[in-house]
Amino acid sequence: MIVEVESNENCEASFFARFKEIGPARPVDQVRLYDRNPAGEWYWVTGWSDNAETPACRAYAQPVEDSGSGLAHLVYGGMYGLRFKPVNVEETWHLESPHQWGEAYLSLASERDLHYAE
């Protein structure tokens, strides 16, 4: 599988990488991150596309081989990467929000940090 993200307003750095798939991709809507809290905090996640009218798109998680840790769960979205916001923030997805940020992709060590979309 190849993940390619173009440099854009959501995610300044472009990214291109190849991963070896271990299982199928599944849609996700939340991830737990540990950057701000050692116990972890849940965040909404969406893909971000180049569609100016409706940039939010589906985000997916897929098990892949990781040369450093064996198995990882790769979270990826649209051509413009992923967008995150805290679960307690009730606002639409948009680039001007101080509560939201973008990333090219996310690699998680454990499936327990994923919430699959229904």
Biopython code that builds the backbone (N, CA, C, O; Angstrom):
import numpy as np
from Bio.PDB.StructureBuilder import StructureBuilder

atoms = [
    (1, "MET", "N", (0.836, -1.166, 0.000)),
    (1, "MET", "CA", (0.000, 0.000, 0.000)),
    (1, "MET", "C", (0.882, 1.230, 0.000)),
    (1, "MET", "O", (1.948, 1.241, 0.615)),
    (2, "ILE", "N", (0.441, 2.255, -0.685)),
    (2, "ILE", "CA", (1.192, 3.508, -0.770)),
    (2, "ILE", "C", (0.347, 4.620, -0.155)),
    (2, "ILE", "O", (-0.844, 4.738, -0.441)),
    (3, "VAL", "N", (0.975, 5.432, 0.690)),
    (3, "VAL", "CA", (0.327, 6.619, 1.249)),
    (3, "VAL", "C", (1.054, 7.826, 0.683)),
    (3, "VAL", "O", (2.263, 7.982, 0.852)),
    (4, "GLU", "N", (0.292, 8.674, 0.008)),
    (4, "GLU", "CA", (0.861, 9.896, -0.564)),
    (4, "GLU", "C", (0.002, 11.077, -0.146)),
    (4, "GLU", "O", (-1.208, 11.082, -0.374)),
    (5, "VAL", "N", (0.622, 12.073, 0.463)),
    (5, "VAL", "CA", (-0.067, 13.279, 0.904)),
    (5, "VAL", "C", (0.663, 14.476, 0.306)),
    (5, "VAL", "O", (1.872, 14.635, 0.475)),
    (6, "GLU", "N", (-0.091, 15.310, -0.393)),
    (6, "GLU", "CA", (0.474, 16.519, -0.979)),
    (6, "GLU", "C", (0.547, 17.621, 0.078)),
    (6, "GLU", "O", (-0.285, 17.671, 0.984)),
    (7, "SER", "N", (1.525, 18.489, -0.036)),
    (7, "SER", "CA", (1.616, 19.653, 0.833)),
    (7, "SER", "C", (0.372, 20.518, 0.615)),
    (7, "SER", "O", (-0.024, 20.765, -0.524)),
    (8, "ASN", "N", (-0.246, 20.978, 1.720)),
    (8, "ASN", "CA", (-1.497, 21.724, 1.624)),
    (8, "ASN", "C", (-1.729, 22.526, 2.898)),
    (8, "ASN", "O", (-0.884, 22.514, 3.794)),
    (9, "GLU", "N", (-2.861, 23.222, 2.994)),
    (9, "GLU", "CA", (-3.168, 24.039, 4.170)),
    (9, "GLU", "C", (-3.403, 23.195, 5.419)),
    (9, "GLU", "O", (-3.143, 23.663, 6.528)),
    (10, "ASN", "N", (-3.879, 21.984, 5.270)),
    (10, "ASN", "CA", (-4.127, 21.092, 6.413)),
    (10, "ASN", "C", (-2.834, 20.506, 6.964)),
    (10, "ASN", "O", (-2.679, 20.343, 8.175)),
    (11, "CYS", "N", (-1.927, 20.199, 6.078)),
    (11, "CYS", "CA", (-0.687, 19.502, 6.456)),
    (11, "CYS", "C", (0.436, 20.047, 5.573)),
    (11, "CYS", "O", (0.502, 19.734, 4.385)),
    (12, "GLU", "N", (1.307, 20.852, 6.147)),
    (12, "GLU", "CA", (2.322, 21.541, 5.351)),
    (12, "GLU", "C", (3.323, 20.606, 4.689)),
    (12, "GLU", "O", (3.743, 20.848, 3.558)),
    (13, "ALA", "N", (3.711, 19.538, 5.382)),
    (13, "ALA", "CA", (4.722, 18.628, 4.845)),
    (13, "ALA", "C", (4.078, 17.590, 3.930)),
    (13, "ALA", "O", (3.053, 17.001, 4.273)),
    (14, "SER", "N", (4.677, 17.372, 2.782)),
    (14, "SER", "CA", (4.213, 16.285, 1.926)),
    (14, "SER", "C", (4.795, 14.973, 2.459)),
    (14, "SER", "O", (5.767, 14.975, 3.215)),
    (15, "PHE", "N", (4.187, 13.856, 2.054)),
    (15, "PHE", "CA", (4.607, 12.558, 2.567)),
    (15, "PHE", "C", (4.358, 11.512, 1.492)),
    (15, "PHE", "O", (3.332, 11.532, 0.812)),
    (16, "PHE", "N", (5.313, 10.594, 1.346)),
    (16, "PHE", "CA", (5.161, 9.466, 0.422)),
    (16, "PHE", "C", (5.860, 8.274, 1.049)),
    (16, "PHE", "O", (7.047, 8.340, 1.367)),
    (17, "ALA", "N", (5.120, 7.175, 1.229)),
    (17, "ALA", "CA", (5.725, 5.972, 1.805)),
    (17, "ALA", "C", (4.962, 4.736, 1.347)),
    (17, "ALA", "O", (3.780, 4.799, 1.010)),
    (18, "ARG", "N", (5.662, 3.626, 1.345)),
    (18, "ARG", "CA", (5.080, 2.330, 0.997)),
    (18, "ARG", "C", (5.070, 1.473, 2.264)),
    (18, "ARG", "O", (6.042, 1.449, 3.020)),
    (19, "PHE", "N", (3.958, 0.772, 2.482)),
    (19, "PHE", "CA", (3.797, -0.104, 3.638)),
    (19, "PHE", "C", (3.347, -1.479, 3.171)),
    (19, "PHE", "O", (2.654, -1.604, 2.161)),
    (20, "LYS", "N", (3.744, -2.513, 3.912)),
    (20, "LYS", "CA", (3.292, -3.866, 3.602)),
    (20, "LYS", "C", (2.029, -4.156, 4.408)),
    (20, "LYS", "O", (2.046, -4.164, 5.639)),
    (21, "GLU", "N", (0.948, -4.391, 3.697)),
    (21, "GLU", "CA", (-0.349, -4.635, 4.324)),
    (21, "GLU", "C", (-0.364, -5.999, 5.015)),
    (21, "GLU", "O", (0.149, -6.983, 4.482)),
    (22, "ILE", "N", (-0.958, -6.042, 6.208)),
    (22, "ILE", "CA", (-1.123, -7.291, 6.941)),
    (22, "ILE", "C", (-2.582, -7.722, 6.939)),
    (22, "ILE", "O", (-2.877, -8.915, 7.010)),
    (23, "GLY", "N", (-3.488, -6.771, 6.858)),
    (23, "GLY", "CA", (-4.923, -7.052, 6.871)),
    (23, "GLY", "C", (-5.671, -5.957, 6.145)),
    (23, "GLY", "O", (-5.059, -5.025, 5.624)),
    (24, "PRO", "N", (-7.009, -6.059, 6.105)),
    (24, "PRO", "CA", (-7.812, -5.086, 5.367)),
    (24, "PRO", "C", (-7.950, -3.760, 6.103)),
    (24, "PRO", "O", (-7.828, -3.701, 7.327)),
    (25, "ALA", "N", (-8.207, -2.699, 5.347)),
    (25, "ALA", "CA", (-8.473, -1.375, 5.907)),
    (25, "ALA", "C", (-9.909, -1.336, 6.413)),
    (25, "ALA", "O", (-10.812, -1.927, 5.822)),
    (26, "ARG", "N", (-10.097, -0.618, 7.533)),
    (26, "ARG", "CA", (-11.429, -0.423, 8.095)),
    (26, "ARG", "C", (-11.609, 1.057, 8.423)),
    (26, "ARG", "O", (-10.660, 1.709, 8.859)),
    (27, "PRO", "N", (-12.827, 1.601, 8.217)),
    (27, "PRO", "CA", (-13.060, 3.013, 8.529)),
    (27, "PRO", "C", (-12.967, 3.272, 10.036)),
    (27, "PRO", "O", (-13.430, 2.467, 10.844)),
    (28, "VAL", "N", (-12.366, 4.397, 10.397)),
    (28, "VAL", "CA", (-12.258, 4.815, 11.805)),
    (28, "VAL", "C", (-12.817, 6.226, 11.956)),
    (28, "VAL", "O", (-12.809, 7.019, 11.014)),
    (29, "ASP", "N", (-13.305, 6.524, 13.165)),
    (29, "ASP", "CA", (-13.787, 7.879, 13.438)),
    (29, "ASP", "C", (-13.147, 8.506, 14.670)),
    (29, "ASP", "O", (-13.268, 9.713, 14.879)),
    (30, "GLN", "N", (-12.458, 7.695, 15.503)),
    (30, "GLN", "CA", (-11.760, 8.230, 16.664)),
    (30, "GLN", "C", (-10.446, 7.494, 16.877)),
    (30, "GLN", "O", (-10.310, 6.317, 16.540)),
    (31, "VAL", "N", (-9.478, 8.214, 17.444)),
    (31, "VAL", "CA", (-8.192, 7.623, 17.835)),
    (31, "VAL", "C", (-7.816, 8.158, 19.212)),
    (31, "VAL", "O", (-8.182, 9.273, 19.583)),
    (32, "ARG", "N", (-7.078, 7.342, 19.960)),
    (32, "ARG", "CA", (-6.568, 7.796, 21.259)),
    (32, "ARG", "C", (-5.106, 8.176, 21.078)),
    (32, "ARG", "O", (-4.298, 7.393, 20.580)),
    (33, "LEU", "N", (-4.783, 9.415, 21.501)),
    (33, "LEU", "CA", (-3.426, 9.930, 21.392)),
    (33, "LEU", "C", (-2.892, 10.212, 22.789)),
    (33, "LEU", "O", (-3.650, 10.505, 23.714)),
    (34, "TYR", "N", (-1.576, 10.120, 22.925)),
    (34, "TYR", "CA", (-0.924, 10.265, 24.226)),
    (34, "TYR", "C", (-0.013, 11.485, 24.294)),
    (34, "TYR", "O", (0.761, 11.611, 25.243)),
    (35, "ASP", "N", (-0.082, 12.377, 23.327)),
    (35, "ASP", "CA", (0.804, 13.543, 23.262)),
    (35, "ASP", "C", (0.611, 14.497, 24.437)),
    (35, "ASP", "O", (1.588, 14.982, 25.008)),
    (36, "ARG", "N", (-0.618, 14.763, 24.794)),
    (36, "ARG", "CA", (-0.913, 15.773, 25.820)),
    (36, "ARG", "C", (-1.218, 15.187, 27.189)),
    (36, "ARG", "O", (-1.205, 15.900, 28.192)),
    (37, "ASN", "N", (-1.492, 13.887, 27.230)),
    (37, "ASN", "CA", (-1.885, 13.244, 28.486)),
    (37, "ASN", "C", (-1.338, 11.819, 28.475)),
    (37, "ASN", "O", (-1.649, 11.059, 27.557)),
    (38, "PRO", "N", (-0.530, 11.433, 29.469)),
    (38, "PRO", "CA", (0.041, 10.084, 29.485)),
    (38, "PRO", "C", (-1.013, 8.974, 29.560)),
    (38, "PRO", "O", (-0.738, 7.835, 29.184)),
    (39, "ALA", "N", (-2.218, 9.302, 30.044)),
    (39, "ALA", "CA", (-3.296, 8.307, 30.097)),
    (39, "ALA", "C", (-4.012, 8.193, 28.752)),
    (39, "ALA", "O", (-4.794, 7.266, 28.542)),
    (40, "GLY", "N", (-3.753, 9.114, 27.858)),
    (40, "GLY", "CA", (-4.380, 9.099, 26.538)),
    (40, "GLY", "C", (-5.668, 9.901, 26.514)),
    (40, "GLY", "O", (-6.376, 9.996, 27.516)),
    (41, "GLU", "N", (-5.962, 10.476, 25.360)),
    (41, "GLU", "CA", (-7.203, 11.226, 25.143)),
    (41, "GLU", "C", (-7.744, 10.854, 23.763)),
    (41, "GLU", "O", (-6.987, 10.636, 22.818)),
    (42, "TRP", "N", (-9.073, 10.789, 23.674)),
    (42, "TRP", "CA", (-9.722, 10.437, 22.411)),
    (42, "TRP", "C", (-9.950, 11.682, 21.561)),
    (42, "TRP", "O", (-10.293, 12.752, 22.064)),
    (43, "TYR", "N", (-9.748, 11.508, 20.260)),
    (43, "TYR", "CA", (-9.929, 12.580, 19.283)),
    (43, "TYR", "C", (-10.734, 12.057, 18.104)),
    (43, "TYR", "O", (-10.585, 10.907, 17.690)),
    (44, "TRP", "N", (-11.601, 12.935, 17.564)),
    (44, "TRP", "CA", (-12.243, 12.636, 16.291)),
    (44, "TRP", "C", (-11.172, 12.699, 15.214)),
    (44, "TRP", "O", (-10.248, 13.508, 15.305)),
    (45, "VAL", "N", (-11.285, 11.871, 14.216)),
    (45, "VAL", "CA", (-10.362, 11.906, 13.085)),
    (45, "VAL", "C", (-11.166, 11.790, 11.793)),
    (45, "VAL", "O", (-12.142, 11.046, 11.708)),
    (46, "THR", "N", (-10.732, 12.539, 10.808)),
    (46, "THR", "CA", (-11.330, 12.452, 9.483)),
    (46, "THR", "C", (-10.216, 12.550, 8.452)),
    (46, "THR", "O", (-9.148, 13.095, 8.735)),
    (47, "GLY", "N", (-10.459, 12.033, 7.275)),
    (47, "GLY", "CA", (-9.550, 12.271, 6.172)),
    (47, "GLY", "C", (-9.790, 13.682, 5.644)),
    (47, "GLY", "O", (-10.846, 14.270, 5.875)),
    (48, "TRP", "N", (-8.800, 14.219, 4.933)),
    (48, "TRP", "CA", (-8.933, 15.574, 4.364)),
    (48, "TRP", "C", (-8.587, 15.489, 2.890)),
    (48, "TRP", "O", (-7.500, 15.043, 2.520)),
    (49, "SER", "N", (-9.520, 15.921, 2.051)),
    (49, "SER", "CA", (-9.348, 15.754, 0.604)),
    (49, "SER", "C", (-9.115, 17.097, -0.087)),
    (49, "SER", "O", (-9.100, 18.148, 0.555)),
    (50, "ASP", "N", (-8.937, 17.040, -1.381)),
    (50, "ASP", "CA", (-8.746, 18.246, -2.183)),
    (50, "ASP", "C", (-10.069, 18.811, -2.693)),
    (50, "ASP", "O", (-10.065, 19.726, -3.518)),
    (51, "ASN", "N", (-11.208, 18.283, -2.217)),
    (51, "ASN", "CA", (-12.522, 18.781, -2.604)),
    (51, "ASN", "C", (-12.810, 20.049, -1.790)),
    (51, "ASN", "O", (-13.020, 19.970, -0.580)),
    (52, "ALA", "N", (-12.820, 21.199, -2.437)),
    (52, "ALA", "CA", (-12.974, 22.481, -1.738)),
    (52, "ALA", "C", (-14.328, 22.609, -1.042)),
    (52, "ALA", "O", (-14.411, 23.241, 0.011)),
    (53, "GLU", "N", (-15.388, 22.027, -1.601)),
    (53, "GLU", "CA", (-16.722, 22.153, -1.020)),
    (53, "GLU", "C", (-16.918, 21.246, 0.192)),
    (53, "GLU", "O", (-17.519, 21.663, 1.182)),
    (54, "THR", "N", (-16.427, 20.031, 0.129)),
    (54, "THR", "CA", (-16.556, 19.067, 1.234)),
    (54, "THR", "C", (-15.220, 18.342, 1.424)),
    (54, "THR", "O", (-15.056, 17.206, 0.981)),
    (55, "PRO", "N", (-14.259, 19.014, 2.092)),
    (55, "PRO", "CA", (-12.929, 18.414, 2.222)),
    (55, "PRO", "C", (-12.863, 17.211, 3.159)),
    (55, "PRO", "O", (-11.999, 16.352, 2.985)),
    (56, "ALA", "N", (-13.758, 17.126, 4.154)),
    (56, "ALA", "CA", (-13.726, 15.990, 5.083)),
    (56, "ALA", "C", (-14.136, 14.717, 4.343)),
    (56, "ALA", "O", (-15.126, 14.707, 3.612)),
    (57, "CYS", "N", (-13.377, 13.663, 4.535)),
    (57, "CYS", "CA", (-13.658, 12.372, 3.913)),
    (57, "CYS", "C", (-13.322, 11.268, 4.917)),
    (57, "CYS", "O", (-12.830, 11.560, 6.007)),
    (58, "ARG", "N", (-13.572, 10.049, 4.579)),
    (58, "ARG", "CA", (-13.378, 8.916, 5.479)),
    (58, "ARG", "C", (-11.894, 8.725, 5.822)),
    (58, "ARG", "O", (-11.020, 8.885, 4.969)),
    (59, "ALA", "N", (-11.634, 8.385, 7.072)),
    (59, "ALA", "CA", (-10.296, 7.967, 7.510)),
    (59, "ALA", "C", (-10.330, 6.460, 7.706)),
    (59, "ALA", "O", (-11.368, 5.902, 8.063)),
    (60, "TYR", "N", (-9.208, 5.801, 7.477)),
    (60, "TYR", "CA", (-9.111, 4.343, 7.572)),
    (60, "TYR", "C", (-7.924, 3.951, 8.438)),
    (60, "TYR", "O", (-6.941, 4.684, 8.547)),
    (61, "ALA", "N", (-8.038, 2.781, 9.051)),
    (61, "ALA", "CA", (-6.913, 2.172, 9.766)),
    (61, "ALA", "C", (-6.652, 0.818, 9.125)),
    (61, "ALA", "O", (-7.582, 0.077, 8.806)),
    (62, "GLN", "N", (-5.374, 0.507, 8.942)),
    (62, "GLN", "CA", (-4.997, -0.754, 8.322)),
    (62, "GLN", "C", (-3.769, -1.315, 9.025)),
    (62, "GLN", "O", (-2.794, -0.594, 9.237)),
    (63, "PRO", "N", (-3.807, -2.602, 9.389)),
    (63, "PRO", "CA", (-2.608, -3.202, 9.975)),
    (63, "PRO", "C", (-1.522, -3.346, 8.912)),
    (63, "PRO", "O", (-1.769, -3.830, 7.807)),
    (64, "VAL", "N", (-0.312, -2.912, 9.275)),
    (64, "VAL", "CA", (0.831, -2.960, 8.362)),
    (64, "VAL", "C", (2.055, -3.445, 9.122)),
    (64, "VAL", "O", (2.091, -3.415, 10.352)),
    (65, "GLU", "N", (3.054, -3.890, 8.373)),
    (65, "GLU", "CA", (4.338, -4.228, 8.981)),
    (65, "GLU", "C", (5.100, -2.949, 9.255)),
    (65, "GLU", "O", (5.133, -2.038, 8.428)),
    (66, "ASP", "N", (5.722, -2.893, 10.445)),
    (66, "ASP", "CA", (6.559, -1.757, 10.822)),
    (66, "ASP", "C", (7.934, -2.312, 11.139)),
    (66, "ASP", "O", (8.076, -3.168, 12.011)),
    (67, "SER", "N", (8.940, -1.832, 10.438)),
    (67, "SER", "CA", (10.287, -2.395, 10.604)),
    (67, "SER", "C", (10.800, -2.257, 12.032)),
    (67, "SER", "O", (11.625, -3.062, 12.465)),
    (68, "GLY", "N", (10.328, -1.249, 12.779)),
    (68, "GLY", "CA", (10.813, -1.045, 14.134)),
    (68, "GLY", "C", (10.076, -1.854, 15.188)),
    (68, "GLY", "O", (10.688, -2.319, 16.149)),
    (69, "SER", "N", (8.755, -2.030, 15.022)),
    (69, "SER", "CA", (7.979, -2.669, 16.081)),
    (69, "SER", "C", (7.186, -3.888, 15.636)),
    (69, "SER", "O", (6.427, -4.440, 16.433)),
    (70, "GLY", "N", (7.330, -4.315, 14.426)),
    (70, "GLY", "CA", (6.607, -5.496, 13.952)),
    (70, "GLY", "C", (5.283, -5.133, 13.314)),
    (70, "GLY", "O", (5.194, -5.006, 12.093)),
    (71, "LEU", "N", (4.247, -4.963, 14.133)),
    (71, "LEU", "CA", (2.916, -4.654, 13.637)),
    (71, "LEU", "C", (2.527, -3.250, 14.078)),
    (71, "LEU", "O", (2.746, -2.870, 15.228)),
    (72, "ALA", "N", (1.952, -2.485, 13.166)),
    (72, "ALA", "CA", (1.441, -1.151, 13.478)),
    (72, "ALA", "C", (0.080, -1.003, 12.811)),
    (72, "ALA", "O", (-0.270, -1.755, 11.901)),
    (73, "HIS", "N", (-0.670, -0.029, 13.277)),
    (73, "HIS", "CA", (-1.966, 0.294, 12.677)),
    (73, "HIS", "C", (-1.826, 1.665, 12.028)),
    (73, "HIS", "O", (-1.730, 2.681, 12.716)),
    (74, "LEU", "N", (-1.816, 1.684, 10.726)),
    (74, "LEU", "CA", (-1.642, 2.901, 9.947)),
    (74, "LEU", "C", (-3.000, 3.558, 9.753)),
    (74, "LEU", "O", (-3.925, 2.937, 9.228)),
    (75, "VAL", "N", (-3.122, 4.812, 10.174)),
    (75, "VAL", "CA", (-4.346, 5.582, 9.966)),
    (75, "VAL", "C", (-4.050, 6.585, 8.865)),
    (75, "VAL", "O", (-3.087, 7.347, 8.944)),
    (76, "TYR", "N", (-4.881, 6.575, 7.845)),
    (76, "TYR", "CA", (-4.667, 7.463, 6.697)),
    (76, "TYR", "C", (-5.997, 8.008, 6.210)),
    (76, "TYR", "O", (-7.055, 7.481, 6.554)),
    (77, "GLY", "N", (-5.943, 9.069, 5.407)),
    (77, "GLY", "CA", (-7.166, 9.708, 4.928)),
    (77, "GLY", "C", (-7.079, 10.053, 3.465)),
    (77, "GLY", "O", (-6.755, 9.203, 2.635)),
    (78, "GLY", "N", (-7.372, 11.315, 3.140)),
    (78, "GLY", "CA", (-7.403, 11.757, 1.759)),
    (78, "GLY", "C", (-6.056, 12.262, 1.275)),
    (78, "GLY", "O", (-5.036, 12.105, 1.946)),
    (79, "MET", "N", (-6.072, 12.871, 0.095)),
    (79, "MET", "CA", (-4.840, 13.404, -0.517)),
    (79, "MET", "C", (-4.187, 14.476, 0.343)),
    (79, "MET", "O", (-2.999, 14.759, 0.185)),
    (80, "TYR", "N", (-4.957, 15.079, 1.256)),
    (80, "TYR", "CA", (-4.427, 16.122, 2.129)),
    (80, "TYR", "C", (-4.274, 15.633, 3.566)),
    (80, "TYR", "O", (-4.196, 16.447, 4.486)),
    (81, "GLY", "N", (-4.230, 14.328, 3.772)),
    (81, "GLY", "CA", (-3.928, 13.755, 5.071)),
    (81, "GLY", "C", (-5.117, 13.545, 5.982)),
    (81, "GLY", "O", (-6.215, 13.219, 5.532)),
    (82, "LEU", "N", (-4.882, 13.737, 7.276)),
    (82, "LEU", "CA", (-5.874, 13.546, 8.331)),
    (82, "LEU", "C", (-6.114, 14.862, 9.052)),
    (82, "LEU", "O", (-5.269, 15.757, 9.031)),
    (83, "ARG", "N", (-7.274, 14.971, 9.691)),
    (83, "ARG", "CA", (-7.571, 16.128, 10.539)),
    (83, "ARG", "C", (-8.123, 15.594, 11.862)),
    (83, "ARG", "O", (-8.908, 14.646, 11.884)),
    (84, "PHE", "N", (-7.696, 16.224, 12.968)),
    (84, "PHE", "CA", (-8.058, 15.787, 14.321)),
    (84, "PHE", "C", (-8.720, 16.922, 15.091)),
    (84, "PHE", "O", (-8.426, 18.095, 14.862)),
    (85, "LYS", "N", (-9.630, 16.555, 16.022)),
    (85, "LYS", "CA", (-10.184, 17.501, 16.987)),
    (85, "LYS", "C", (-10.593, 16.721, 18.228)),
    (85, "LYS", "O", (-10.968, 15.553, 18.123)),
    (86, "PRO", "N", (-10.528, 17.346, 19.409)),
    (86, "PRO", "CA", (-10.915, 16.661, 20.641)),
    (86, "PRO", "C", (-12.385, 16.229, 20.591)),
    (86, "PRO", "O", (-13.215, 16.907, 19.986)),
    (87, "VAL", "N", (-12.700, 15.096, 21.230)),
    (87, "VAL", "CA", (-14.084, 14.599, 21.203)),
    (87, "VAL", "C", (-15.046, 15.531, 21.930)),
    (87, "VAL", "O", (-16.249, 15.485, 21.674)),
    (88, "ASN", "N", (-14.547, 16.372, 22.825)),
    (88, "ASN", "CA", (-15.437, 17.280, 23.554)),
    (88, "ASN", "C", (-15.647, 18.612, 22.834)),
    (88, "ASN", "O", (-16.353, 19.477, 23.350)),
    (89, "VAL", "N", (-15.059, 18.794, 21.672)),
    (89, "VAL", "CA", (-15.240, 20.018, 20.886)),
    (89, "VAL", "C", (-16.313, 19.758, 19.837)),
    (89, "VAL", "O", (-16.165, 18.890, 18.976)),
    (90, "GLU", "N", (-17.390, 20.519, 19.926)),
    (90, "GLU", "CA", (-18.500, 20.344, 18.988)),
    (90, "GLU", "C", (-18.470, 21.477, 17.973)),
    (90, "GLU", "O", (-19.027, 22.549, 18.210)),
    (91, "GLU", "N", (-17.827, 21.236, 16.859)),
    (91, "GLU", "CA", (-17.761, 22.191, 15.762)),
    (91, "GLU", "C", (-17.534, 21.414, 14.478)),
    (91, "GLU", "O", (-17.078, 20.271, 14.493)),
    (92, "THR", "N", (-17.860, 22.059, 13.367)),
    (92, "THR", "CA", (-17.647, 21.403, 12.084)),
    (92, "THR", "C", (-16.154, 21.370, 11.781)),
    (92, "THR", "O", (-15.367, 22.106, 12.376)),
    (93, "TRP", "N", (-15.789, 20.513, 10.856)),
    (93, "TRP", "CA", (-14.390, 20.434, 10.436)),
    (93, "TRP", "C", (-14.054, 21.663, 9.609)),
    (93, "TRP", "O", (-14.728, 21.951, 8.619)),
    (94, "HIS", "N", (-13.010, 22.394, 10.010)),
    (94, "HIS", "CA", (-12.537, 23.512, 9.194)),
    (94, "HIS", "C", (-11.110, 23.883, 9.579)),
    (94, "HIS", "O", (-10.678, 23.642, 10.706)),
    (95, "LEU", "N", (-10.399, 24.459, 8.650)),
    (95, "LEU", "CA", (-8.984, 24.762, 8.817)),
    (95, "LEU", "C", (-8.707, 25.911, 9.785)),
    (95, "LEU", "O", (-7.599, 26.009, 10.314)),
    (96, "GLU", "N", (-9.675, 26.771, 10.025)),
    (96, "GLU", "CA", (-9.446, 27.945, 10.865)),
    (96, "GLU", "C", (-9.573, 27.656, 12.359)),
    (96, "GLU", "O", (-9.248, 28.522, 13.170)),
    (97, "SER", "N", (-10.029, 26.484, 12.744)),
    (97, "SER", "CA", (-10.254, 26.183, 14.159)),
    (97, "SER", "C", (-8.940, 26.056, 14.931)),
    (97, "SER", "O", (-8.020, 25.374, 14.480)),
    (98, "PRO", "N", (-8.850, 26.713, 16.098)),
    (98, "PRO", "CA", (-7.654, 26.550, 16.931)),
    (98, "PRO", "C", (-7.620, 25.205, 17.656)),
    (98, "PRO", "O", (-6.593, 24.829, 18.221)),
    (99, "HIS", "N", (-8.748, 24.475, 17.641)),
    (99, "HIS", "CA", (-8.845, 23.176, 18.321)),
    (99, "HIS", "C", (-8.465, 22.005, 17.416)),
    (99, "HIS", "O", (-8.274, 20.887, 17.895)),
    (100, "GLN", "N", (-8.356, 22.254, 16.124)),
    (100, "GLN", "CA", (-8.101, 21.192, 15.154)),
    (100, "GLN", "C", (-6.703, 21.316, 14.565)),
    (100, "GLN", "O", (-6.115, 22.397, 14.538)),
    (101, "TRP", "N", (-6.187, 20.188, 14.094)),
    (101, "TRP", "CA", (-4.897, 20.207, 13.415)),
    (101, "TRP", "C", (-4.844, 19.057, 12.415)),
    (101, "TRP", "O", (-5.643, 18.122, 12.473)),
    (102, "GLY", "N", (-3.887, 19.148, 11.500)),
    (102, "GLY", "CA", (-3.730, 18.141, 10.467)),
    (102, "GLY", "C", (-2.391, 17.428, 10.565)),
    (102, "GLY", "O", (-1.405, 17.974, 11.061)),
    (103, "GLU", "N", (-2.384, 16.205, 10.085)),
    (103, "GLU", "CA", (-1.175, 15.377, 10.000)),
    (103, "GLU", "C", (-1.242, 14.590, 8.696)),
    (103, "GLU", "O", (-2.328, 14.359, 8.165)),
    (104, "ALA", "N", (-0.101, 14.184, 8.185)),
    (104, "ALA", "CA", (-0.076, 13.394, 6.948)),
    (104, "ALA", "C", (-0.654, 12.001, 7.172)),
    (104, "ALA", "O", (-1.408, 11.504, 6.336)),
    (105, "TYR", "N", (-0.310, 11.367, 8.286)),
    (105, "TYR", "CA", (-0.785, 10.026, 8.626)),
    (105, "TYR", "C", (-0.526, 9.815, 10.113)),
    (105, "TYR", "O", (0.050, 10.674, 10.781)),
    (106, "LEU", "N", (-0.956, 8.668, 10.622)),
    (106, "LEU", "CA", (-0.735, 8.327, 12.026)),
    (106, "LEU", "C", (-0.404, 6.848, 12.103)),
    (106, "LEU", "O", (-1.058, 6.034, 11.450)),
    (107, "SER", "N", (0.587, 6.494, 12.880)),
    (107, "SER", "CA", (0.935, 5.095, 13.110)),
    (107, "SER", "C", (0.730, 4.794, 14.590)),
    (107, "SER", "O", (1.340, 5.430, 15.449)),
    (108, "LEU", "N", (-0.131, 3.822, 14.884)),
    (108, "LEU", "CA", (-0.439, 3.439, 16.260)),
    (108, "LEU", "C", (0.047, 2.027, 16.525)),
    (108, "LEU", "O", (-0.050, 1.152, 15.664)),
    (109, "ALA", "N", (0.569, 1.812, 17.720)),
    (109, "ALA", "CA", (1.099, 0.495, 18.084)),
    (109, "ALA", "C", (-0.003, -0.488, 18.445)),
    (109, "ALA", "O", (0.179, -1.696, 18.293)),
    (110, "SER", "N", (-1.145, 0.004, 18.922)),
    (110, "SER", "CA", (-2.170, -0.889, 19.431)),
    (110, "SER", "C", (-3.543, -0.584, 18.841)),
    (110, "SER", "O", (-3.907, 0.575, 18.644)),
    (111, "GLU", "N", (-4.279, -1.622, 18.569)),
    (111, "GLU", "CA", (-5.639, -1.480, 18.057)),
    (111, "GLU", "C", (-6.577, -0.898, 19.116)),
    (111, "GLU", "O", (-7.631, -0.361, 18.778)),
    (112, "ARG", "N", (-6.207, -0.999, 20.386)),
    (112, "ARG", "CA", (-7.060, -0.460, 21.456)),
    (112, "ARG", "C", (-7.164, 1.064, 21.374)),
    (112, "ARG", "O", (-8.032, 1.655, 22.017)),
    (113, "ASP", "N", (-6.296, 1.704, 20.597)),
    (113, "ASP", "CA", (-6.316, 3.152, 20.426)),
    (113, "ASP", "C", (-7.118, 3.589, 19.208)),
    (113, "ASP", "O", (-7.035, 4.738, 18.774)),
    (114, "LEU", "N", (-7.896, 2.659, 18.661)),
    (114, "LEU", "CA", (-8.752, 2.947, 17.504)),
    (114, "LEU", "C", (-10.209, 2.723, 17.855)),
    (114, "LEU", "O", (-10.543, 1.813, 18.613)),
    (115, "HIS", "N", (-11.070, 3.554, 17.301)),
    (115, "HIS", "CA", (-12.511, 3.316, 17.369)),
    (115, "HIS", "C", (-12.985, 3.226, 15.928)),
    (115, "HIS", "O", (-12.923, 4.198, 15.175)),
    (116, "TYR", "N", (-13.453, 2.056, 15.563)),
    (116, "TYR", "CA", (-13.892, 1.846, 14.184)),
    (116, "TYR", "C", (-15.274, 2.460, 13.962)),
    (116, "TYR", "O", (-16.153, 2.368, 14.820)),
    (117, "ALA", "N", (-15.448, 3.079, 12.809)),
    (117, "ALA", "CA", (-16.737, 3.664, 12.431)),
    (117, "ALA", "C", (-17.712, 2.547, 12.097)),
    (117, "ALA", "O", (-17.315, 1.466, 11.662)),
    (118, "GLU", "N", (-18.969, 2.819, 12.303)),
    (118, "GLU", "CA", (-19.989, 1.797, 12.028)),
    (118, "GLU", "C", (-20.538, 1.928, 10.648)),
    (118, "GLU", "O", (-21.405, 1.149, 10.252)),
]
sb = StructureBuilder()
sb.init_structure("model")
sb.init_model(0)
sb.init_chain("A")
sb.init_seg("    ")
for serial, (resi, resn, name, xyz) in enumerate(atoms, 1):
    if name == "N":
        sb.init_residue(resn, " ", resi, " ")
    sb.init_atom(name, np.array(xyz, "f"), 0.0, 1.0, " ", f" {name:<3s}", serial, name[0])
structure = sb.get_structure()
